[in-house]
Protein backbone atom coordinates (compact mmCIF):
# COMPACT_ATOMS: atom_id res chain seq x y z
CA UNK A 1 0.00 0.00 0.00
CA UNK A 2 1.39 3.42 -0.96
CA UNK A 3 1.52 6.66 0.96
CA UNK A 4 -1.25 7.89 -1.28
CA UNK A 5 -3.55 5.02 -0.25
CA UNK A 6 -3.03 5.91 3.40
CA UNK A 7 -4.26 9.47 2.91
CA UNK A 8 -7.85 10.45 3.87
CA UNK A 9 -10.25 10.47 0.89
CA UNK A 10 -10.47 14.27 0.83
CA UNK A 11 -6.67 14.54 0.62
CA UNK A 12 -6.51 11.95 -2.13
CA UNK A 13 -9.04 13.92 -4.14
CA UNK A 14 -7.12 17.15 -3.49
CA UNK A 15 -3.98 15.59 -4.97
CA UNK A 16 -5.99 14.36 -7.93
CA UNK A 17 -7.34 17.87 -8.58
CA UNK A 18 -3.82 19.28 -8.18
CA UNK A 19 -2.58 16.74 -10.73
CA UNK A 20 -5.25 17.78 -13.18
CA UNK A 21 -4.36 21.45 -12.75
CA UNK A 22 -0.72 20.54 -13.36
CA UNK A 23 -1.66 18.71 -16.54
CA UNK A 24 -3.68 21.67 -17.82
CA UNK A 25 -0.83 24.08 -17.10
CA UNK A 26 1.56 21.96 -19.13
CA UNK A 27 -0.74 22.41 -22.11
CA UNK A 28 -1.64 26.06 -21.49
CA UNK A 29 0.64 28.03 -19.10
CA UNK A 30 -1.69 31.05 -19.27
CA UNK A 31 -4.12 29.17 -17.03
CA UNK A 32 -1.76 30.11 -14.19
CA UNK A 33 -3.27 33.61 -14.20
CA UNK A 34 -6.89 32.51 -14.57
CA UNK A 35 -9.36 33.45 -11.86
CA UNK A 36 -10.33 29.81 -11.27
CA UNK A 37 -6.75 28.65 -10.71
CA UNK A 38 -5.95 31.62 -8.44
CA UNK A 39 -9.02 30.92 -6.29
CA UNK A 40 -8.17 27.23 -6.04
CA UNK A 41 -4.47 27.62 -5.24
CA UNK A 42 -5.15 30.42 -2.74
CA UNK A 43 -6.20 27.72 -0.26
CA UNK A 44 -2.99 26.65 1.57
CA UNK A 45 -3.81 22.92 1.48
CA UNK A 46 -4.40 23.13 -2.26
CA UNK A 47 -1.18 25.04 -2.78
CA UNK A 48 0.78 22.41 -0.86
CA UNK A 49 -0.78 19.65 -2.95
CA UNK A 50 0.12 21.47 -6.16
CA UNK A 51 3.69 22.04 -5.00
CA UNK A 52 3.99 18.33 -4.19
CA UNK A 53 2.85 17.45 -7.70
CA UNK A 54 5.04 20.08 -9.34
CA UNK A 55 8.20 19.28 -7.38
CA UNK A 56 8.11 15.52 -7.96
CA UNK A 57 7.05 15.26 -11.61
CA UNK A 58 10.66 15.18 -12.81
CA UNK A 59 10.83 11.68 -11.36
CA UNK A 60 8.72 10.39 -14.25
CA UNK A 61 11.59 10.79 -16.68
CA UNK A 62 13.91 8.88 -14.35
CA UNK A 63 11.91 5.79 -13.51
CA UNK A 64 8.49 6.16 -15.07
CA UNK A 65 9.01 3.27 -17.51
CA UNK A 66 10.27 0.61 -15.11
CA UNK A 67 8.05 -2.50 -14.80
CA UNK A 68 7.37 -1.95 -11.13
CA UNK A 69 6.28 1.64 -11.66
CA UNK A 70 4.14 0.73 -14.66
CA UNK A 71 2.34 -1.83 -12.51
CA UNK A 72 1.75 0.75 -9.76
CA UNK A 73 0.54 3.20 -12.40
CA UNK A 74 -2.11 0.70 -13.55
CA UNK A 75 -3.15 0.25 -9.92
CA UNK A 76 -3.50 4.02 -9.50
CA UNK A 77 -5.60 4.24 -12.65
CA UNK A 78 -7.90 1.49 -11.41
CA UNK A 79 -8.27 3.24 -8.06
CA UNK A 80 -9.22 6.49 -9.76
CA UNK A 81 -11.87 4.80 -11.87
CA UNK A 82 -13.30 2.87 -8.91
CA UNK A 83 -13.43 6.05 -6.85
CA UNK A 84 -15.69 7.66 -9.41
CA UNK A 85 -13.27 10.41 -10.36
CA UNK A 86 -14.51 9.99 -13.92
CA UNK A 87 -17.67 11.81 -12.83
CA UNK A 88 -15.81 15.11 -13.04
CA UNK A 89 -12.58 14.30 -14.92
CA UNK A 90 -12.46 13.70 -18.70
CA UNK A 91 -11.61 10.07 -19.44
CA UNK A 92 -8.61 10.97 -21.61
CA UNK A 93 -6.90 12.51 -18.57
CA UNK A 94 -7.38 9.62 -16.15
CA UNK A 95 -4.20 7.77 -17.11
CA UNK A 96 -2.11 10.94 -17.07
CA UNK A 97 -3.40 12.01 -13.67
CA UNK A 98 -2.85 8.50 -12.33
CA UNK A 99 0.78 8.81 -13.36
CA UNK A 100 1.12 12.19 -11.66
CA UNK A 101 -0.31 11.16 -8.29
CA UNK A 102 1.74 7.97 -8.42
CA UNK A 103 4.95 9.94 -8.68
CA UNK A 104 3.83 12.18 -5.83
CA UNK A 105 3.14 9.13 -3.65
CA UNK A 106 6.39 7.37 -4.50
CA UNK A 107 8.45 10.55 -4.51
CA UNK A 108 7.34 11.68 -1.07
CA UNK A 109 3.81 13.05 -1.37
CA UNK A 110 3.67 13.75 2.34
CA UNK A 111 5.77 16.84 1.64
CA UNK A 112 2.56 18.80 1.12
CA UNK A 113 1.63 18.32 4.76
CA UNK A 114 3.03 21.42 6.44
CA UNK A 115 2.62 21.93 10.13
CA UNK A 116 0.59 25.04 10.84
CA UNK A 117 2.24 27.83 12.73
CA UNK A 118 0.98 30.55 15.00
CA UNK A 119 0.30 33.78 13.08
CA UNK A 120 2.23 36.97 13.68
CA UNK A 121 0.05 39.76 15.03
CA UNK A 122 0.56 43.44 14.19
CA UNK A 123 -1.41 46.21 15.86
CA UNK A 124 -1.52 49.98 16.10
CA UNK A 125 -2.61 52.08 19.03
CA UNK A 126 -5.08 54.95 18.79
CA UNK A 127 -3.47 57.72 16.72
CA UNK A 128 -0.65 55.47 15.46
CA UNK A 129 0.05 54.40 11.89
CA UNK A 130 2.55 51.68 11.07
CA UNK A 131 4.14 50.05 8.02
CA UNK A 132 5.05 46.37 8.30
CA UNK A 133 7.55 44.89 5.83
CA UNK A 134 6.95 41.19 5.20
CA UNK A 135 9.58 38.61 4.31
CA UNK A 136 8.56 38.37 0.63
CA UNK A 137 8.76 42.11 0.02
CA UNK A 138 5.05 42.78 0.55
CA UNK A 139 4.05 45.66 2.83
CA UNK A 140 1.12 46.28 5.14
CA UNK A 141 0.28 49.88 6.08
CA UNK A 142 -1.89 49.88 9.19
CA UNK A 143 -4.27 52.68 10.06
CA UNK A 144 -4.88 53.85 13.62
CA UNK A 145 -6.38 51.29 16.05
CA UNK A 146 -6.06 48.38 13.63
CA UNK A 147 -4.94 44.76 13.91
CA UNK A 148 -3.91 42.05 11.45
CA UNK A 149 -2.78 38.47 11.87
CA UNK A 150 -0.24 37.26 9.29
CA UNK A 151 0.59 33.62 8.59
CA UNK A 152 3.29 32.89 5.99
CA UNK A 153 4.18 29.33 4.98
CA UNK A 154 5.66 27.77 1.86
CA UNK A 155 2.09 27.40 0.60
CA UNK A 156 0.26 30.49 1.82
CA UNK A 157 0.39 34.19 2.47
CA UNK A 158 -2.70 34.58 4.60
CA UNK A 159 -3.75 37.72 6.46
CA UNK A 160 -6.78 38.33 8.67
CA UNK A 161 -7.88 41.92 9.33
CA UNK A 162 -9.39 41.76 12.80
CA UNK A 163 -10.27 45.43 13.06
CA UNK A 164 -9.60 48.80 11.50
CA UNK A 165 -8.07 49.38 8.09
CA UNK A 166 -4.91 48.52 6.19
CA UNK A 167 -3.32 48.91 2.79
CA UNK A 168 -1.64 45.89 1.24
CA UNK A 169 1.14 46.23 -1.36
CA UNK A 170 1.65 42.65 -2.49
CA UNK A 171 4.81 41.16 -4.00
CA UNK A 172 4.08 39.09 -7.11
CA UNK A 173 3.99 35.31 -6.56
CA UNK A 174 1.37 33.55 -8.66
CA UNK A 175 2.02 30.16 -7.02
CA UNK A 176 1.36 31.60 -3.58
CA UNK A 177 -1.57 34.03 -3.71
CA UNK A 178 -1.92 36.65 -1.00
CA UNK A 179 -5.26 36.47 0.81
CA UNK A 180 -6.85 38.94 3.20
CA UNK A 181 -9.94 37.85 5.14
CA UNK A 182 -12.14 40.47 6.78
CA UNK A 183 -15.43 39.30 8.22
CA UNK A 184 -17.14 37.04 5.69
CA UNK A 185 -15.06 38.20 2.69
CA UNK A 186 -11.68 37.05 1.41
CA UNK A 187 -9.58 39.06 -1.06
CA UNK A 188 -7.34 36.97 -3.35
CA UNK A 189 -4.39 38.77 -4.95
CA UNK A 190 -1.10 37.89 -6.63
CA UNK A 191 0.79 41.17 -7.01
CA UNK A 192 -1.23 44.32 -6.49
CA UNK A 193 -2.18 47.13 -4.08
CA UNK A 194 -5.46 47.37 -2.26
CA UNK A 195 -7.10 48.72 0.87
CA UNK A 196 -9.38 46.74 3.20
CA UNK A 197 -11.46 48.30 5.95
CA UNK A 198 -13.83 46.91 8.56
CA UNK A 199 -16.53 49.41 9.40
CA UNK A 200 -18.84 47.74 11.89
CA UNK A 201 -20.25 44.69 10.11
CA UNK A 202 -19.45 46.18 6.68
CA UNK A 203 -16.29 45.35 4.73
CA UNK A 204 -14.86 47.79 2.18
CA UNK A 205 -12.22 46.84 -0.38
CA UNK A 206 -10.60 49.51 -2.54
CA UNK A 207 -8.40 48.37 -5.41
CA UNK A 208 -5.53 50.80 -5.99
CA UNK A 209 -3.57 48.86 -8.60
CA UNK A 210 -3.78 45.50 -10.34
CA UNK A 211 -6.53 42.88 -10.13
CA UNK A 212 -8.15 41.03 -7.22
CA UNK A 213 -10.91 38.52 -6.64
CA UNK A 214 -13.40 38.73 -3.79
CA UNK A 215 -15.08 35.58 -2.51
CA UNK A 216 -17.15 34.56 0.45
CA UNK A 217 -14.73 33.19 3.03
CA UNK A 218 -16.66 29.90 3.16
CA UNK A 219 -17.49 29.65 -0.56
CA UNK A 220 -16.68 26.41 -2.45
CA UNK A 221 -13.63 26.46 -4.68
CA UNK A 222 -13.47 25.81 -8.42
CA UNK A 223 -11.84 22.73 -9.94
CA UNK A 224 -10.42 22.40 -13.45
CA UNK A 225 -13.82 21.17 -14.65
CA UNK A 226 -16.12 23.21 -12.41
CA UNK A 227 -16.05 27.02 -12.74
CA UNK A 228 -15.74 29.44 -9.86
CA UNK A 229 -18.84 30.17 -7.74
CA UNK A 230 -21.16 32.86 -9.02
CA UNK A 231 -20.68 34.76 -5.79
CA UNK A 232 -17.02 35.41 -6.65
CA UNK A 233 -16.45 39.02 -7.74
CA UNK A 234 -13.64 40.51 -9.79
CA UNK A 235 -12.32 44.05 -9.36
CA UNK A 236 -10.12 46.39 -11.38
CA UNK A 237 -8.15 49.43 -10.25
CA UNK A 238 -10.25 52.40 -9.16
CA UNK A 239 -13.15 50.30 -7.91
CA UNK A 240 -14.46 49.87 -4.38
CA UNK A 241 -16.52 47.02 -3.00
CA UNK A 242 -18.93 47.61 -0.12
CA UNK A 243 -20.17 44.38 1.45
CA UNK A 244 -22.70 44.61 4.27
CA UNK A 245 -23.73 41.50 6.17
CA UNK A 246 -27.40 42.00 5.37
CA UNK A 247 -27.07 43.15 1.76
CA UNK A 248 -25.71 42.28 -1.66
CA UNK A 249 -22.10 43.43 -2.26
CA UNK A 250 -21.85 46.54 -4.42
CA UNK A 251 -18.87 47.47 -6.61
CA UNK A 252 -18.57 51.02 -7.92
CA UNK A 253 -15.96 53.50 -9.12
CA UNK A 254 -14.26 55.54 -6.42
CA UNK A 255 -11.86 58.45 -6.13
CA UNK A 256 -8.56 56.85 -5.11
CA UNK A 257 -7.18 60.12 -3.73
CA UNK A 258 -10.13 60.26 -1.32
CA UNK A 259 -9.98 56.56 -0.48
CA UNK A 260 -6.27 56.67 0.37
CA UNK A 261 -6.23 60.07 2.10
CA UNK A 262 -6.03 58.37 5.51
CA UNK A 263 -2.42 57.45 4.72
CA UNK A 264 -1.51 61.15 4.91
CA UNK A 265 -3.64 61.79 7.99
CA UNK A 266 -6.86 63.01 6.37
CA UNK A 267 -10.41 61.70 6.43
CA UNK A 268 -12.55 62.48 3.38
CA UNK A 269 -16.31 62.01 3.45
CA UNK A 270 -18.46 62.26 0.33
CA UNK A 271 -22.04 61.65 1.42
CA UNK A 272 -21.41 59.04 4.11
CA UNK A 273 -23.86 58.83 6.98
CA UNK A 274 -22.87 60.55 10.19
CA UNK A 275 -22.78 57.15 11.89
CA UNK A 276 -20.24 55.85 9.36
CA UNK A 277 -18.15 59.00 9.58
CA UNK A 278 -18.05 58.94 13.36
CA UNK A 279 -17.00 55.29 13.39
CA UNK A 280 -13.96 56.24 11.33
CA UNK A 281 -13.26 59.34 13.42
CA UNK A 282 -13.42 57.27 16.61
CA UNK A 283 -10.50 55.19 15.37
CA UNK A 284 -8.30 58.18 16.27
CA UNK A 285 -9.49 59.01 19.78
CA UNK A 286 -9.56 57.46 23.24
CA UNK A 287 -12.85 59.26 23.91
CA UNK A 288 -15.30 58.02 21.26
CA UNK A 289 -18.07 60.29 20.02
CA UNK A 290 -21.61 58.95 20.36
CA UNK A 291 -24.29 59.40 17.69
CA UNK A 292 -27.96 59.58 18.62
CA UNK A 293 -30.22 57.53 16.29
CA UNK A 294 -31.97 60.76 15.31
CA UNK A 295 -28.81 61.97 13.56
CA UNK A 296 -27.23 58.67 12.47
CA UNK A 297 -28.53 58.72 8.89
CA UNK A 298 -27.68 62.37 8.10
CA UNK A 299 -25.35 62.48 5.09
CA UNK A 300 -22.20 64.55 5.47
CA UNK A 301 -19.29 65.66 3.29
CA UNK A 302 -15.98 67.27 4.13
CA UNK A 303 -12.25 66.83 4.66
CA UNK A 304 -10.94 66.52 8.22
CA UNK A 305 -7.63 66.00 9.96
CA UNK A 306 -7.54 62.58 11.59
CA UNK A 307 -7.49 62.93 15.38
CA UNK A 308 -8.73 66.54 15.47
CA UNK A 309 -12.01 65.74 17.22
CA UNK A 310 -12.77 69.33 18.18
CA UNK A 311 -12.63 70.57 14.58
CA UNK A 312 -14.76 67.65 13.40
CA UNK A 313 -17.50 68.34 15.95
CA UNK A 314 -17.41 72.07 15.21
CA UNK A 315 -17.74 71.51 11.48
CA UNK A 316 -20.57 68.99 11.82
CA UNK A 317 -22.58 71.22 14.14
CA UNK A 318 -21.81 74.30 12.06
CA UNK A 319 -22.78 72.98 8.63
CA UNK A 320 -25.35 70.27 9.33
CA UNK A 321 -28.57 70.11 11.38
CA UNK A 322 -26.72 68.54 14.28
CA UNK A 323 -25.98 69.66 17.82
CA UNK A 324 -23.48 68.33 20.35
CA UNK A 325 -23.96 67.69 24.05
CA UNK A 326 -21.31 66.73 26.59
CA UNK A 327 -22.15 64.75 29.74
CA UNK A 328 -20.38 64.61 33.10
CA UNK A 329 -17.93 62.00 31.74
CA UNK A 330 -17.00 64.36 28.90
CA UNK A 331 -18.62 62.07 26.34
CA UNK A 332 -19.78 63.99 23.28
CA UNK A 333 -23.09 62.98 21.73
CA UNK A 334 -24.22 64.22 18.34
CA UNK A 335 -27.96 64.47 17.84
CA UNK A 336 -30.36 66.05 15.39
CA UNK A 337 -30.95 69.71 16.10
CA UNK A 338 -34.50 70.26 17.34
Secondary structure, 3 states (H helix, E strand, C coil): CCHHHHCCHHHHHHHHHHHHHHHHHHHCHHHHHCHHHHHHHCCHHHHHHHHHHHHHCCHHHHHCCCHHHHHHHHHHHHHHHHCCHHHCCCHHHHHHHHHHHHHHHHCCHHHHCCCCCCCEEEECCCCCCEEEECCCCCEEEECCCCEEEEEECCCCEEEEEEECEEEEECCCCCCCCEEEEECCEEEEECCCEEEEEEECCEEEEEEEECEEEEEECCCCCCECCECCCCCCEEEECCEEEEECCCCCCEEEECCHHHHCHHHHCEEEEEEEEHHHHHHHHHHHCCCCCEECCCCCCCEEEEEEECCCHHHHHHHHHHHCCEEEEECCCCCEEEEECC
